[in-house]
Amino acid sequence: MTATTRPNQRERILDVALALMSEHGASKMSMRQLARDCDLNVAAIYHYFESKDALLAAVVDERRYGSRLADVPDIDPSQPPEHRLRELFGYTWQGALEEAPIWRLLLGEGLRNEPTVLPVGRQLLDVLHPGLTAWIGAAIPEIAQPDAAANVVLGAMFTGFITHIFDPDRATADLESELADALVLVLLGSRAH
């Protein structure tokens, strides 16, 4: 294996690991199964990741949530606050849907109190909340308590995602609109069209 093939191999391992873990759970995925599905031997997996815990942390870390949350979405400040809140939630919601395998993995394993997932989930929340607080403060300064609003937006996102899991036939755009309406009502006290 040459140095030029390693990054692609590592990315492939992470992609396959995420698929297996989100489908079966982190605790039920073995490194042997991962190696088999990657068409590698187990030693090759351990070359990149010293343990399953390190692999799981890398799967989440590879998503670079911290750097992604550092950039406030480009939301037109001339729009009414209701519109900006809907747009911010839409951006958050679409991002969560794009990351569905990660969320399925973390939520499922977190509910099972899987010790390898708990610190990874905590680290993700430690990045999400301040990032979302900064987004709200920058995009919707009319909200006096962006920290509290971030909790409400995260709650709506998780509620929506859980609803999506248990009602997969429901249109995600309809769910997004319903949740955005609730956020506007709760955080801004109005329903804008």
C-alpha angles and dihedrals in degrees: 000000000000127000090250093060097049099081092051091046091049091049091049091051090050093049093049091044091053092050092049095043095047090049100041105015128255094268093053096048112090125203087236091056090048092050091049093050090048092048090239137114120256092251089062090056091050089049088068101030124032093205144358088260090057090047092052092048090049092050090058096035091053088066088067095215093166095059092040091054092048090073113074110220114256100256119169106247092204091068119095115269091250091058092046091050092050090049093048091049091047090053091049093045095049090048091052092050091050088053095046095130091055093048093047090051096046096042094046096046092041091055089051088051090236105184095215092057101043098076091043091051091047091051090051092051089047087059099038100053099051091041093052091044089056092047092052093046092051100039101035109027089166087078103089096200108041091168092058091041090054089057090052093047091048089049091052091048093051092044090051093047093050090048088051091052094051097037103035093164092062112103110253090214090058091048091048091051093048093050092046090052090053092048092050090050095047100038101033102022095232145084112230122188 
